[in-house]
Amino acid sequence: MVERVTYVEGKKVKKIVEVFKNEEHLEMLKSRAVLVMLKNRLEELAIKSSNV
């Protein structure tokens, strides 16, 4: 997390900005999100098939 300070009409406004060091980090997060979605879908299907 990086704190970035911006000035709006002479007033100091702080913004907290999450910065990704590189594209690789971002790709890892995307991949993890896809894996979590797939896992959840598989669990849903397993529950449905066990209820039949």
C-alpha positions as a Markdown table, in Angstrom:
| # | Residue | x | y | z |
|---|---|---|---|---|
| 1 | Met | 0.0 | 0.0 | 0.0 |
| 2 | Val | 1.3 | 3.4 | -0.9 |
| 3 | Glu | -0.1 | 6.7 | 0.4 |
| 4 | Arg | -0.3 | 9.3 | -2.3 |
| 5 | Val | -1.0 | 13.0 | -1.5 |
| 6 | Thr | -3.0 | 15.1 | -3.9 |
| 7 | Tyr | -3.9 | 18.7 | -3.7 |
| 8 | Val | -7.4 | 19.8 | -4.5 |
| 9 | Glu | -8.1 | 23.6 | -4.5 |
| 10 | Gly | -5.1 | 24.1 | -2.2 |
| 11 | Lys | -6.3 | 21.5 | 0.3 |
| 12 | Lys | -4.2 | 18.4 | 0.9 |
| 13 | Val | -6.1 | 15.3 | 0.2 |
| 14 | Lys | -4.5 | 11.9 | 1.0 |
| 15 | Lys | -5.3 | 8.9 | -1.2 |
| 16 | Ile | -4.4 | 5.4 | -0.3 |
| 17 | Val | -3.4 | 3.6 | -3.5 |
| 18 | Glu | -2.5 | 0.0 | -3.9 |
| 19 | Val | 0.4 | -0.3 | -6.3 |
| 20 | Phe | 1.4 | -3.4 | -8.1 |
| 21 | Lys | 5.1 | -3.6 | -8.4 |
| 22 | Asn | 4.9 | -5.3 | -11.8 |
| 23 | Glu | 2.6 | -7.0 | -14.2 |
| 24 | Glu | 3.6 | -10.4 | -12.9 |
| 25 | His | 1.9 | -9.7 | -9.5 |
| 26 | Leu | -1.3 | -8.6 | -11.3 |
| 27 | Glu | -1.3 | -11.8 | -13.4 |
| 28 | Met | -0.9 | -13.9 | -10.3 |
| 29 | Leu | -3.9 | -12.2 | -8.7 |
| 30 | Lys | -6.0 | -12.8 | -11.9 |
| 31 | Ser | -5.0 | -16.4 | -12.0 |
| 32 | Arg | -5.9 | -16.9 | -8.4 |
| 33 | Ala | -9.3 | -15.3 | -8.9 |
| 34 | Val | -10.0 | -17.7 | -11.8 |
| 35 | Leu | -8.9 | -20.7 | -9.8 |
| 36 | Val | -11.2 | -19.7 | -6.9 |
| 37 | Met | -14.1 | -19.3 | -9.3 |
| 38 | Leu | -13.5 | -22.7 | -10.8 |
| 39 | Lys | -13.2 | -24.3 | -7.4 |
| 40 | Asn | -16.5 | -22.8 | -6.3 |
| 41 | Arg | -18.2 | -23.9 | -9.5 |
| 42 | Leu | -16.9 | -27.5 | -9.0 |
| 43 | Glu | -18.2 | -27.5 | -5.4 |
| 44 | Glu | -21.6 | -26.3 | -6.6 |
| 45 | Leu | -21.8 | -29.1 | -9.2 |
| 46 | Ala | -20.6 | -31.7 | -6.7 |
| 47 | Ile | -23.4 | -30.6 | -4.3 |
| 48 | Lys | -26.0 | -30.8 | -7.0 |
| 49 | Ser | -24.9 | -34.2 | -8.2 |
| 50 | Ser | -24.9 | -35.6 | -4.6 |
| 51 | Asn | -28.5 | -34.4 | -4.1 |
| 52 | Val | -29.8 | -36.2 | -7.2 |
